[in-house]
């Protein structure tokens, strides 16, 4: 039987994991398509706006111990929270260690993915050429297509999405409003506040703000990992108590109290936001209602003038190489749910898999590593999918919305530890470990 041919779309952290695990199960008839000039995906920083949403001063919000691939630890001399430059070096080292560069075609963009007769896929590239594959693994990421809400009125100052934010220097001595309640919004507000004359952050709701370092100087995600032996309801209460002891009530900072339990929304991991608020460098504001020239009207009736607005309002999930008909088979129109088995396998097209299409409350790429390992073992027949995938997906969707706040932002949310345990339960015992090629004689 001929070896199946596999296409991987994207050479970011998830795509690299796909390539590594295809090699690990003995497959070599595959290609990784990457439209950029190097590996790294979103972590391939550029000082000018482009594919990457990374900005100059960005550091990871997950610690190096909880962010490494399982069989490739980060260097000992890395700081606890590495910069984007160090992370890119890490991904390059990973690609070199496992010999992945030989399988990547750089400057090659996938324009269209079409099912063909015989249960295969035709890949059309930007130059018009086509190739046919037995399996396609989509690892193109979901933090690249900015989502910008619509507001009443028009803002006449500088308006940009956080995707295009690169450096605080252009905002020197300006009045700046950052809109959003996620990690990017909070990080950028802190970054801008170092040079701006006045910085405000507008949030629609209250969130839990978790410091990067907590008791005994531990990274927050390391402590959370150690708490996994505690039942979840008890763990939730302990975390709420710990946050009350560490930072106090959000009201002390002018923020709204959360209307949900901890980890029912994506957590904010930030040690500087609350510090900057209490030191008068960042001013909390309510939701934006409308723009009027340079003036911004907020939900509580406050009206203020700003020179610039940065909308850190998230990203659209977009696969421009998939037809709307294919997208609708796993993302029904008008419904905030992605219907994939284990967040990976398409119920109808079982040879179409998505790697990294999750939003964990921890690191993404080491979960994508496990996803890729499961998919690779499925391709070679070591893992078999259930017969009734639709029923399993429906049950998973119901469980998901009992757990998380029902918003588009949390459609892909997973608990890092719970999802990791789930994937490991599905991994077959016969899944092979990595073995270096025998040296040539």
Buried (B, 14 or more C-beta within 10 A) or exposed (E): EEEBBBBBBBBBBBBBBBBBBBBBBEBEEBBBBBBBEBBBBBBBBEEEBBBBBBBBBBBBBBBBBBBBBEEBEBEEEBEBBBBBBBBBBBBBEBBEBBEBBEBBEBEBBBEBBBBEEEEBBBBBBEEEEEBEBBBBBBBBBBBBBBBBEEBEBEBEBBBBBBBBBBEBEBBEEBBBBBBBBBBBBBBBBBBBBBBBEBBBBBBBBBBBBBBBBBEEEBBBBBBBBEBBEEEBEEBBEEBBEBBEEBBEEBEEBBBBEBEBBBBBBBBBBBBBBBBBBEEEBBBBBBBBBBBBEBBBBBEEEEEBEBBBBBBBBBBEBBBEBBEEEBBEBBBEEEEBBBBBBBBBBBBEBBBBBBBBBBBBBBBBBBBBBBBBBBBBBBBBEBBEBEEEBEEBBBEBBEEBEEBBBEEEBBBBBBBBBBBBEBBEEBBBEEBBEEEEEEEEE
